């Protein structure tokens, strides 16, 4: 669901930037849109490793994967929040 929402913020942001010549829209859209490839390319393989019932992960390996997942989720959250702040600042500080 989040990927769907992010992908539908990217296109309108780029169009808005082109129509209004306002760089804030061009900045906010890619920030929010960057969540999609980060999730699919970087975070999804970690999810698969953690959810693999046939894997024999040691406690140390599982902990390391969970910590890595947590850091990457933090990056994903910051990207989305930064995009939202750019959008809100443009709308509220006209």
N, CA, C and O atoms as a MOPAC input file, in Angstrom:
PM7 MOZYME 1SCF
protein

 N      0.82000 1    -1.19200 1     0.00000 1
 C      0.00000 1     0.00000 1     0.00000 1
 C      0.86400 1     1.25700 1     0.00000 1
 O      0.56600 1     2.21700 1    -0.71100 1
 N      1.92800 1     1.25400 1     0.79200 1
 C      2.78700 1     2.43700 1     0.86100 1
 C      3.45700 1     2.70000 1    -0.47900 1
 O      3.60200 1     3.85200 1    -0.88600 1
 N      3.86700 1     1.63400 1    -1.16900 1
 C      4.47700 1     1.79500 1    -2.48600 1
 C      3.51300 1     2.42900 1    -3.47700 1
 O      3.90900 1     3.26500 1    -4.29000 1
 N      2.26100 1     2.03400 1    -3.40900 1
 C      1.22900 1     2.59800 1    -4.28200 1
 C      1.07900 1     4.08700 1    -4.01300 1
 O      1.01500 1     4.89000 1    -4.94400 1
 N      1.02300 1     4.45200 1    -2.74500 1
 C      0.86800 1     5.85800 1    -2.36900 1
 C      2.08700 1     6.66200 1    -2.81000 1
 O      1.93800 1     7.75300 1    -3.36100 1
 N      3.28500 1     6.14200 1    -2.57600 1
 C      4.50900 1     6.84700 1    -2.96300 1
 C      4.59100 1     7.03800 1    -4.46400 1
 O      4.97900 1     8.10700 1    -4.93700 1
 N      4.22700 1     6.01000 1    -5.21600 1
 C      4.32200 1     6.11900 1    -6.67200 1
 C      3.32600 1     7.13800 1    -7.21000 1
 O      3.55600 1     7.72600 1    -8.26600 1
 N      2.23500 1     7.35100 1    -6.50400 1
 C      1.23800 1     8.31300 1    -6.96300 1
 C      1.51500 1     9.72300 1    -6.46300 1
 O      0.75700 1    10.64000 1    -6.77900 1
 N      2.56700 1     9.92100 1    -5.70100 1
 C      3.00200 1    11.26200 1    -5.31900 1
 C      4.11600 1    11.74300 1    -6.24100 1
 O      4.31400 1    12.94900 1    -6.39500 1
 N      4.82800 1    10.83700 1    -6.83900 1
 C      5.97700 1    11.19200 1    -7.66700 1
 C      5.55400 1    11.87000 1    -8.96500 1
 O      6.04300 1    12.95900 1    -9.26900 1
 N      4.67000 1    11.26400 1    -9.72800 1
 C      4.24700 1    11.84400 1   -11.00800 1
 C      3.59400 1    13.21400 1   -10.85300 1
 O      3.99700 1    14.14800 1   -11.54700 1
 N      2.60500 1    13.37800 1    -9.97400 1
 C      2.00800 1    14.71200 1    -9.83500 1
 C      3.01800 1    15.76500 1    -9.38000 1
 O      2.91700 1    16.92900 1    -9.76900 1
 N      3.97700 1    15.36900 1    -8.56800 1
 C      4.98400 1    16.33100 1    -8.11800 1
 C      5.84000 1    16.80900 1    -9.27600 1
 O      6.14800 1    17.99600 1    -9.37600 1
 N      6.22500 1    15.89600 1   -10.14800 1
 C      7.03000 1    16.27100 1   -11.31500 1
 C      6.21000 1    17.15700 1   -12.25100 1
 O      6.72100 1    18.15000 1   -12.76800 1
 N      4.94700 1    16.80500 1   -12.47000 1
 C      4.09100 1    17.62900 1   -13.31900 1
 C      3.89000 1    19.00600 1   -12.71000 1
 O      3.93400 1    20.00700 1   -13.42500 1
 N      3.67200 1    19.07400 1   -11.42200 1
 C      3.49400 1    20.36400 1   -10.75200 1
 C      4.74900 1    21.22000 1   -10.88500 1
 O      4.65600 1    22.43000 1   -11.09200 1
 N      5.90800 1    20.60600 1   -10.77000 1
 C      7.16000 1    21.34900 1   -10.92400 1
 C      7.28400 1    21.90400 1   -12.33900 1
 O      7.73200 1    23.03400 1   -12.52900 1
 N      6.89100 1    21.11500 1   -13.32300 1
 C      6.97800 1    21.57100 1   -14.70800 1
 C      5.98200 1    22.69400 1   -14.98800 1
 O      6.31200 1    23.65400 1   -15.68500 1
 N      4.77500 1    22.58500 1   -14.45400 1
 C      3.73900 1    23.58700 1   -14.72100 1
 C      3.98200 1    24.89600 1   -13.97700 1
 O      3.68700 1    25.97000 1   -14.50000 1
 N      4.51000 1    24.81400 1   -12.77900 1
 C      4.65200 1    26.01400 1   -11.94400 1
 C      6.07600 1    26.55100 1   -11.89100 1
 O      6.30900 1    27.63000 1   -11.34500 1
 N      7.02600 1    25.81700 1   -12.44900 1
 C      8.44200 1    26.19400 1   -12.36500 1
 C      8.89300 1    26.37200 1   -10.92100 1
 O      9.71500 1    27.23700 1   -10.61700 1
 N      8.34300 1    25.53900 1   -10.03200 1
 C      8.68200 1    25.58900 1    -8.61300 1
 C      9.50800 1    24.36100 1    -8.26400 1
 O      9.02200 1    23.23500 1    -8.36700 1
 N     10.76300 1    24.57200 1    -7.84800 1
 C     11.63100 1    23.42200 1    -7.57300 1
 C     11.21200 1    22.59200 1    -6.36400 1
 O     11.62400 1    21.43800 1    -6.24100 1
 N     10.41400 1    23.14700 1    -5.48200 1
 C     10.00200 1    22.38400 1    -4.29600 1
 C      9.24800 1    21.12600 1    -4.68900 1
 O      9.42000 1    20.07500 1    -4.07200 1
 N      8.41100 1    21.23000 1    -5.71700 1
 C      7.67100 1    20.05000 1    -6.15500 1
 C      8.61500 1    19.01100 1    -6.74800 1
 O      8.43900 1    17.81000 1    -6.54300 1
 N      9.61000 1    19.48000 1    -7.47800 1
 C     10.57100 1    18.56200 1    -8.09000 1
 C     11.46800 1    17.91000 1    -7.04900 1
 O     12.01100 1    16.83400 1    -7.29900 1
 N     11.63400 1    18.53100 1    -5.89600 1
 C     12.44000 1    17.95700 1    -4.82400 1
 C     11.62500 1    16.97700 1    -3.97900 1
 O     12.10100 1    15.88900 1    -3.65600 1
 N     10.41100 1    17.36000 1    -3.62400 1
 C      9.58500 1    16.51800 1    -2.75500 1
 C      9.16400 1    15.21100 1    -3.38900 1
 O      9.14000 1    14.17900 1    -2.71900 1
 N      8.83000 1    15.23400 1    -4.67200 1
 C      8.39100 1    14.01900 1    -5.35700 1
 C      9.43700 1    12.92200 1    -5.36200 1
 O      9.13800 1    11.79500 1    -4.96600 1
 N     10.64700 1    13.21400 1    -5.79500 1
 C     11.68300 1    12.17700 1    -5.76600 1
 C     12.05200 1    11.71000 1    -4.35800 1
 O     12.41900 1    10.55100 1    -4.16700 1
 N     11.95700 1    12.60100 1    -3.37500 1
 C     12.22800 1    12.15700 1    -2.00200 1
 C     11.22600 1    11.08700 1    -1.57200 1
 O     11.60300 1    10.05300 1    -1.02000 1
 N      9.95700 1    11.34800 1    -1.83100 1
 C      8.93000 1    10.36600 1    -1.48100 1
 C      9.04700 1     9.14500 1    -2.39500 1
 O      8.90600 1     8.01100 1    -1.93800 1
 N      9.30200 1     9.37400 1    -3.67600 1
 C      9.39800 1     8.27500 1    -4.63200 1
 C     10.59700 1     7.37100 1    -4.41600 1
 O     10.56800 1     6.20900 1    -4.82100 1
 N     11.65400 1     7.87400 1    -3.78500 1
 C     12.86100 1     7.07100 1    -3.53900 1
 C     12.60200 1     5.91900 1    -2.58000 1
 O     13.39200 1     4.97900 1    -2.50000 1
 N     11.50400 1     5.99600 1    -1.86300 1
 C     11.14300 1     4.93100 1    -0.92800 1
 C     10.89600 1     3.61700 1    -1.66700 1
 O     11.18500 1     2.54400 1    -1.13700 1
 N     10.36800 1     3.69300 1    -2.87600 1
 C     10.00000 1     2.48100 1    -3.61500 1
 C     11.22000 1     1.64700 1    -3.98600 1
 O     11.27200 1     0.47000 1    -3.62700 1
 N     12.21300 1     2.20800 1    -4.69600 1
 C     13.36600 1     1.35800 1    -5.02200 1
 C     14.15300 1     0.93300 1    -3.79000 1
 O     14.69300 1    -0.17300 1    -3.75500 1
 N     14.22600 1     1.78700 1    -2.78700 1
 C     14.91500 1     1.41000 1    -1.55100 1
 C     14.25700 1     0.17600 1    -0.94000 1
 O     14.93800 1    -0.75600 1    -0.51300 1
 N     12.93700 1     0.18400 1    -0.90500 1
 C     12.21100 1    -0.94800 1    -0.33500 1
 C     12.38200 1    -2.20400 1    -1.18100 1
 O     12.68600 1    -3.27400 1    -0.65400 1
 N     12.18800 1    -2.07600 1    -2.48600 1
 C     12.21000 1    -3.25800 1    -3.34700 1
 C     13.60700 1    -3.83900 1    -3.53200 1
 O     13.77000 1    -5.05900 1    -3.57000 1
 N     14.60300 1    -2.98700 1    -3.64600 1
 C     15.94400 1    -3.46400 1    -3.97000 1
 C     16.77400 1    -3.78300 1    -2.73300 1
 O     17.55500 1    -4.73500 1    -2.74000 1
 N     16.61500 1    -3.00500 1    -1.68100 1
 C     17.49300 1    -3.14500 1    -0.51600 1
 C     16.80500 1    -3.83200 1     0.66400 1
 O     17.37200 1    -4.74500 1     1.26300 1
 N     15.59800 1    -3.40400 1     0.99900 1
 C     14.94200 1    -3.91400 1     2.20900 1
 C     14.24800 1    -5.25300 1     1.97400 1
 O     14.25900 1    -6.11500 1     2.85200 1
 N     13.65000 1    -5.43700 1     0.80700 1
 C     12.91700 1    -6.67700 1     0.53700 1
 C     13.77600 1    -7.93500 1     0.67100 1
 O     13.30300 1    -8.91700 1     1.24300 1
 N     15.02000 1    -7.95300 1     0.17100 1
 C     15.84700 1    -9.15400 1     0.36300 1
 C     16.11000 1    -9.46300 1     1.84000 1
 O     16.20000 1   -10.62800 1     2.22700 1
 N     16.23200 1    -8.43200 1     2.65000 1
 C     16.42200 1    -8.65700 1     4.08900 1
 C     15.15100 1    -9.24600 1     4.68500 1
 O     15.21400 1   -10.15800 1     5.51000 1
 N     14.00100 1    -8.72800 1     4.27300 1
 C     12.73000 1    -9.29000 1     4.74200 1
 C     12.63900 1   -10.77400 1     4.39500 1
 O     12.23800 1   -11.59300 1     5.22200 1
 N     13.01400 1   -11.10600 1     3.16800 1
 C     12.94600 1   -12.51100 1     2.73000 1
 C     13.85200 1   -13.40200 1     3.56500 1
 O     13.47400 1   -14.51500 1     3.93200 1
 N     15.05300 1   -12.90900 1     3.86600 1
 C     15.97100 1   -13.69800 1     4.70100 1
 C     15.39200 1   -13.90200 1     6.09900 1
 O     15.46800 1   -14.99600 1     6.65800 1
 N     14.81900 1   -12.84800 1     6.65300 1
 C     14.27300 1   -12.94300 1     8.01500 1
 C     13.03600 1   -13.82800 1     8.07600 1
 O     12.79400 1   -14.48300 1     9.08900 1
 N     12.25800 1   -13.85500 1     7.01100 1
 C     11.01400 1   -14.62900 1     7.01100 1
 C     11.17200 1   -16.04400 1     6.46300 1
 O     10.21800 1   -16.82200 1     6.48100 1
 N     12.35500 1   -16.38500 1     5.97800 1
 C     12.59500 1   -17.71100 1     5.42100 1
 C     12.56100 1   -18.74900 1     6.54600 1
 O     13.42600 1   -18.76400 1     7.42200 1
 N     11.56100 1   -19.60300 1     6.50300 1
 C     11.41200 1   -20.61200 1     7.55700 1
 C     12.41200 1   -21.74700 1     7.42000 1
 O     12.63500 1   -22.48700 1     8.37900 1
 N     13.01800 1   -21.90100 1     6.25300 1
 C     14.01300 1   -22.95100 1     6.04700 1
 C     15.43300 1   -22.49900 1     6.37100 1
 O     16.34800 1   -23.32000 1     6.42300 1
 N     15.61800 1   -21.22400 1     6.58600 1
 C     16.95500 1   -20.69600 1     6.87700 1
 C     17.37300 1   -21.05800 1     8.29500 1
 O     16.54500 1   -21.14400 1     9.20200 1
 N     18.63700 1   -21.26300 1     8.46100 1
 C     19.17700 1   -21.56300 1     9.78600 1
 C     20.09900 1   -20.42000 1    10.19700 1
 O     21.32300 1   -20.55000 1    10.19900 1
 N     19.48100 1   -19.30900 1    10.54200 1
 C     20.23400 1   -18.13300 1    10.97500 1
 C     20.62600 1   -18.29300 1    12.43700 1
 O     19.82200 1   -18.70900 1    13.27000 1
 N     21.85800 1   -17.96000 1    12.72600 1
 C     22.26600 1   -17.94100 1    14.12700 1
 C     21.64400 1   -16.70200 1    14.77300 1
 O     21.17700 1   -15.79600 1    14.08300 1
 N     21.64600 1   -16.67800 1    16.09200 1
 C     21.11600 1   -15.51500 1    16.79300 1
 C     21.87700 1   -14.25700 1    16.40200 1
 O     21.28700 1   -13.18900 1    16.23900 1
 N     23.18600 1   -14.38800 1    16.25200 1
 C     24.01100 1   -13.24000 1    15.87100 1
 C     23.63500 1   -12.72700 1    14.48100 1
 O     23.50600 1   -11.52000 1    14.28000 1
 N     23.46000 1   -13.63800 1    13.52300 1
 C     23.09400 1   -13.24700 1    12.16200 1
 C     21.70200 1   -12.61800 1    12.11400 1
 O     21.48800 1   -11.61700 1    11.43000 1
 N     20.76500 1   -13.21100 1    12.84000 1
 C     19.40400 1   -12.67000 1    12.86800 1
 C     19.39300 1   -11.27600 1    13.49000 1
 O     18.70900 1   -10.37500 1    13.00400 1
 N     20.14800 1   -11.11000 1    14.55900 1
 C     20.23300 1    -9.80000 1    15.20600 1
 C     20.85500 1    -8.77600 1    14.26700 1
 O     20.38800 1    -7.64000 1    14.18900 1
 N     21.90100 1    -9.16900 1    13.55800 1
 C     22.55600 1    -8.26100 1    12.61600 1
 C     21.59800 1    -7.86100 1    11.49600 1
 O     21.56000 1    -6.69600 1    11.10100 1
 N     20.82800 1    -8.81600 1    10.98300 1
 C     19.85700 1    -8.50300 1     9.92900 1
 C     18.76100 1    -7.56500 1    10.43900 1
 O     18.36400 1    -6.63000 1     9.74500 1
 N     18.28100 1    -7.82000 1    11.64500 1
 C     17.24400 1    -6.95800 1    12.21500 1
 C     17.76400 1    -5.54600 1    12.44600 1
 O     17.04200 1    -4.57600 1    12.21500 1
 N     19.00100 1    -5.41900 1    12.89800 1
 C     19.58300 1    -4.08900 1    13.09700 1
 C     19.75400 1    -3.36500 1    11.76700 1
 O     19.48900 1    -2.16600 1    11.67100 1
 N     20.19500 1    -4.08600 1    10.74700 1
 C     20.34400 1    -3.49700 1     9.41700 1
 C     18.98500 1    -3.06700 1     8.88300 1
 O     18.84700 1    -1.97600 1     8.32900 1
 N     17.97300 1    -3.93100 1     9.05000 1
 C     16.62300 1    -3.59800 1     8.62000 1
 C     16.13600 1    -2.33200 1     9.32700 1
 O     15.53000 1    -1.46200 1     8.70100 1
 N     16.39800 1    -2.23300 1    10.61600 1
 C     15.97400 1    -1.05900 1    11.38200 1
 C     16.61500 1     0.22200 1    10.87300 1
 O     15.94400 1     1.24700 1    10.75000 1
 N     17.91900 1     0.17000 1    10.57400 1
 C     18.59800 1     1.35600 1    10.03500 1
 C     18.01800 1     1.73900 1     8.67400 1
 O     17.77300 1     2.91700 1     8.41400 1
 N     17.79900 1     0.76300 1     7.81800 1
 C     17.24900 1     1.03900 1     6.49400 1
 C     15.81300 1     1.55500 1     6.57300 1
 O     15.41200 1     2.41400 1     5.78800 1
 N     15.05400 1     1.03500 1     7.51200 1
 C     13.69300 1     1.53600 1     7.71000 1
 C     13.73700 1     2.98500 1     8.17700 1
 O     12.87900 1     3.78700 1     7.80800 1
 N     14.73000 1     3.32000 1     8.98500 1
 C     14.90500 1     4.71300 1     9.40800 1
 C     15.19200 1     5.61700 1     8.22600 1
 O     14.64900 1     6.71800 1     8.14200 1
 N     16.04100 1     5.16700 1     7.30800 1
 C     16.33400 1     5.93800 1     6.09500 1
 C     15.06300 1     6.10900 1     5.27500 1
 O     14.77900 1     7.19500 1     4.76900 1
 N     14.30600 1     5.03300 1     5.14900 1
 C     13.05400 1     5.08500 1     4.38400 1
 C     12.07400 1     6.07200 1     5.01700 1
 O     11.40700 1     6.82600 1     4.31000 1
 N     11.98800 1     6.06800 1     6.32800 1
 C     11.09600 1     6.98900 1     7.03000 1
 C     11.54400 1     8.44100 1     6.86400 1
 O     10.71800 1     9.33500 1     6.67800 1
 N     12.85000 1     8.66700 1     6.93200 1
 C     13.37900 1    10.02200 1     6.77200 1
 C     13.11900 1    10.54000 1     5.36400 1
 O     12.77000 1    11.70800 1     5.19500 1
 N     13.28100 1     9.69400 1     4.35200 1
 C     12.99900 1    10.12400 1     2.98000 1
 C     11.54600 1    10.56400 1     2.82200 1
 O     11.26600 1    11.62400 1     2.26200 1
 N     10.63300 1     9.74500 1     3.31700 1
 C      9.21200 1    10.08600 1     3.22100 1
 C      8.87200 1    11.34800 1     4.00000 1
 O      8.12100 1    12.19800 1     3.52200 1
 N      9.42300 1    11.46600 1     5.19300 1
 C      9.15300 1    12.65300 1     6.01200 1
 C      9.75300 1    13.90300 1     5.37900 1
 O      9.13800 1    14.96900 1     5.42000 1
 N     10.93300 1    13.79000 1     4.79900 1
 C     11.55800 1    14.94300 1     4.14800 1
 C     10.71700 1    15.40900 1     2.95300 1
 O     10.51800 1    16.60700 1     2.75200 1
 N     10.23100 1    14.45100 1     2.17000 1
 C      9.35700 1    14.81100 1     1.05200 1
 C      8.08500 1    15.48900 1     1.53200 1
 O      7.64700 1    16.48000 1     0.94800 1
 N      7.50000 1    14.96400 1     2.58000 1
 C      6.28700 1    15.56500 1     3.14000 1
 C      6.56600 1    16.98300 1     3.62500 1
 O      5.76500 1    17.88600 1     3.38400 1
 N      7.68800 1    17.18700 1     4.30300 1
 C      8.03000 1    18.52700 1     4.79000 1
 C      8.23300 1    19.50700 1     3.64100 1
 O      7.84000 1    20.66900 1     3.74000 1
 N      8.84200 1    19.05000 1     2.55500 1
 C      9.00500 1    19.92300 1     1.38400 1
 C      7.63700 1    20.30900 1     0.83500 1
 O      7.39400 1    21.48000 1     0.54300 1
 N      6.74100 1    19.33300 1     0.69400 1
 C      5.40200 1    19.62600 1     0.19000 1
 C      4.65900 1    20.58100 1     1.11800 1
 O      4.06000 1    21.55700 1     0.66700 1
 N      4.70200 1    20.29400 1     2.41700 1
 C      3.98600 1    21.14500 1     3.37500 1
 C      4.56500 1    22.55900 1     3.40800 1
 O      3.81700 1    23.53400 1     3.47700 1
 N      5.87400 1    22.67100 1     3.36100 1
 C      6.47800 1    24.00800 1     3.38900 1
 C      6.06700 1    24.81300 1     2.17000 1
 O      5.85600 1    26.02200 1     2.26500 1
 N      5.95300 1    24.15600 1     1.03100 1
 C      5.53900 1    24.86200 1    -0.18400 1
 C      4.09500 1    25.31900 1    -0.07500 1
 O      3.76200 1    26.43400 1    -0.47700 1
 N      3.24000 1    24.46900 1     0.46300 1
 C      1.82400 1    24.79600 1     0.55400 1
 C      1.57900 1    25.84700 1     1.64300 1
 O      0.81600 1    26.79000 1     1.43300 1
 N      2.21800 1    25.68800 1     2.79300 1
 C      1.93400 1    26.57300 1     3.91600 1
 C      2.68000 1    27.90200 1     3.87200 1
 O      2.23500 1    28.87500 1     4.48100 1
 N      3.80100 1    27.96300 1     3.16600 1
 C      4.60300 1    29.18400 1     3.13900 1
 C      4.51300 1    29.89600 1     1.79300 1
 O      5.51000 1    30.41700 1     1.29400 1
 N      3.35100 1    29.91500 1     1.22300 1
 C      3.17000 1    30.58400 1    -0.08100 1
 C      3.36900 1    32.06200 1     0.04700 1
 O      3.25800 1    32.78800 1    -0.94100 1

